[in-house]
Amino acid sequence: MATERSHRAQREASSREEPDIPNLYYDRQFNTHAAKILPGEYYATTRDMMIVTVLGSCVSACIRDRETGIGGMNHFMLPHSGADADSLLSTSARYGTYAMEMLINDLFKLGARREFLEAKIFGGGNVMRGFTVPNVGMRNAEFALHYLETEGIRVVTKDLLDVHPRKVYYFPNSGRVLVKKLRSLHNNTLIEREQEYESRLDIKPVAGDVELFS
């Protein structure tokens, strides 16, 4: 049985390349195996391990089956897509929908059941300057909450908006989450990473339609 699945959320559906594997390592601070995901990536696993990401304006949904501990995390942003940018029904919402559905589908493939899914949502900070979309963090947060409500997945914890980036440590097996507010950044890596990710979204079409199955 497969124990983990990982991909870049915006990878072309028709591509024959192998899925991109996130940075897998052993975290000595928490004494556990871990996966670090970047913007546009997601990771799902049955293993007792940790998933880590750093968020500015992006949002991560941490979703798990509370009965089996099968869980995962995504990291996504809605791109700018025309005049209807503030509407959850705009074309840009398809990117967020794709990121959410790819993660949830992989959880189902690993054995998770829809009726036991629960979510914890983080990010959407107003921390980035120079984006083409005003209030991009708020739009990302609103989309995630709207999507999960529509799909009937209960949000048990959320830490959204604010003005600071966050480092999120998620333990899907137990559902435990640790969030560290990054009140001072020592370099521009996070800002540059999210700006580069946003620029790719604005010019790249979403990778087809994805339907949820259970």
C-alpha positions in Angstrom: 0.0 0.0 0.0 1.3 3.5 -0.8 2.3 5.5 2.2 2.8 9.0 0.8 2.0 11.1 -2.3 3.5 14.4 -3.3 3.2 16.7 -6.3 3.4 20.2 -7.5 -0.1 21.4 -7.6 0.3 23.3 -10.9 2.1 20.5 -12.8 0.5 19.8 -16.1 -2.0 16.9 -15.8 -0.8 15.4 -19.1 2.9 15.5 -18.1 4.8 12.1 -18.1 7.4 13.4 -15.7 7.6 11.8 -12.2 6.0 13.9 -9.5 8.2 16.4 -7.8 9.3 15.2 -4.3 9.5 17.8 -1.6 12.5 18.1 0.7 12.4 15.0 2.9 14.7 15.1 5.9 15.0 14.0 9.5 14.2 16.8 12.0 16.4 16.5 15.0 14.5 19.2 17.0 11.2 17.1 16.8 12.9 13.8 16.5 10.9 12.8 13.5 11.0 12.4 9.7 9.7 15.5 7.9 8.7 16.9 4.5 9.1 20.5 3.6 6.7 21.9 1.0 7.0 25.1 -1.1 4.4 27.2 -2.9 2.5 25.1 -5.4 3.3 21.8 -3.7 1.3 19.4 -1.5 2.1 16.2 0.4 -0.1 13.4 1.7 1.0 10.5 3.9 0.0 7.6 6.1 3.2 7.9 8.1 3.7 9.3 11.6 5.8 12.3 10.5 5.8 16.1 10.2 5.0 18.3 7.3 6.5 21.8 7.3 6.0 25.0 5.3 6.5 28.8 5.6 3.6 31.0 4.6 3.4 34.7 3.7 0.3 35.6 1.6 -0.2 31.9 0.6 -2.5 29.6 2.5 -2.0 26.0 3.6 -4.8 23.6 4.3 -3.9 20.8 6.7 -6.4 18.0 6.2 -6.6 14.6 7.8 -8.8 11.6 8.5 -9.3 11.9 12.2 -9.9 8.1 12.5 -6.9 6.8 10.6 -4.4 9.7 10.9 -4.0 9.8 7.1 -3.3 13.4 6.3 -1.5 16.0 4.3 -0.9 19.7 3.6 -1.0 22.0 0.5 0.5 25.4 -0.1 -1.3 27.6 -2.6 -2.2 31.1 -3.8 -4.9 32.4 -6.1 -3.4 34.2 -9.1 -4.7 37.4 -10.7 -7.0 36.5 -13.5 -8.8 39.6 -14.8 -11.4 42.1 -13.6 -13.3 39.6 -11.6 -10.4 39.0 -9.2 -12.5 39.5 -6.0 -15.1 36.9 -6.8 -14.8 33.4 -5.5 -16.4 32.3 -8.8 -13.7 33.9 -10.9 -11.3 31.9 -13.0 -8.6 32.3 -10.4 -10.6 30.2 -7.9 -10.0 27.2 -10.1 -6.3 27.3 -9.1 -7.3 27.1 -5.4 -9.9 24.4 -6.2 -7.2 22.4 -8.1 -4.8 22.6 -5.1 -7.4 21.5 -2.7 -8.9 18.7 -4.8 -5.5 17.2 -5.7 -4.6 16.9 -1.9 -8.0 15.5 -1.0 -7.9 13.0 -3.8 -4.5 11.8 -2.7 -5.8 11.3 0.8 -8.7 9.2 -0.6 -6.1 7.1 -2.6 -4.2 6.5 0.7 -7.4 5.3 2.4 -8.9 8.4 4.0 -12.7 8.6 4.2 -14.7 11.8 3.4 -16.9 11.6 6.5 -13.9 11.7 8.8 -12.0 14.6 7.2 -11.2 17.6 9.2 -9.1 20.7 8.3 -6.8 23.3 9.9 -6.1 26.4 7.9 -3.2 28.8 8.1 -1.6 31.8 6.3 -3.1 34.6 4.2 -0.9 37.3 5.9 -0.8 40.8 4.6 3.0 40.6 4.4 3.9 41.0 0.7 4.3 44.2 -1.2 4.4 44.5 -5.0 1.8 41.8 -5.8 -0.5 42.4 -8.7 -3.6 41.5 -6.6 -4.6 43.7 -3.7 -5.4 41.9 -0.4 -4.1 38.6 -1.9 -3.8 37.0 1.5 -7.4 37.8 2.4 -8.6 36.4 -0.9 -6.6 33.2 -0.3 -8.0 32.8 3.2 -11.6 33.5 2.1 -11.3 31.0 -0.7 -10.0 28.2 1.6 -12.8 28.7 4.1 -15.5 28.9 1.4 -14.2 25.8 -0.3 -14.1 23.7 2.8 -17.6 24.8 3.9 -18.9 23.9 0.4 -17.3 20.5 0.6 -18.6 19.8 4.1 -15.1 19.5 5.6 -15.1 20.9 9.1 -12.5 23.5 10.0 -11.4 22.7 13.5 -8.6 25.4 13.8 -7.6 28.4 11.8 -4.9 31.1 12.1 -5.4 33.5 9.2 -4.5 37.1 8.1 -2.4 39.2 10.4 0.8 40.9 9.2 3.4 38.3 9.9 4.6 35.3 8.0 4.2 31.9 9.7 6.1 28.7 9.9 3.7 25.8 10.2 4.6 22.3 11.6 1.9 19.8 11.0 1.7 16.2 12.4 -1.1 14.6 10.5 -1.1 11.3 12.4 -2.2 13.1 15.6 -3.5 16.4 14.1 -1.1 18.4 16.2 0.0 21.8 14.7 2.6 24.2 15.9 2.6 27.7 14.4 5.6 30.1 14.7 5.0 33.8 13.8 8.1 35.1 12.0 8.1 38.7 13.3 11.4 39.5 11.7 12.8 38.1 8.5 16.5 38.0 8.0 16.4 37.8 4.2 14.0 38.2 1.3 13.7 34.5 0.4 10.1 34.1 1.4 9.0 37.3 -0.4 10.9 36.4 -3.6 9.6 32.8 -3.5 6.0 33.9 -3.3 6.4 36.6 -5.9 8.0 34.2 -8.3 5.2 31.7 -7.6 2.5 34.3 -8.3 4.2 35.3 -11.6 4.1 31.7 -12.7 0.4 31.4 -11.9 -0.5 34.5 -13.9 0.9 33.1 -17.1 0.2 29.4 -16.7 -3.2 27.9 -17.3 -4.6 25.6 -14.6 -3.9 22.0 -15.2 -7.3 20.8 -16.3 -10.4 19.9 -14.2 -10.2 17.6 -11.3 -13.1 15.8 -9.7 -13.2 14.6 -6.2 -13.9 10.9 -5.6 -14.3 8.9 -2.3 
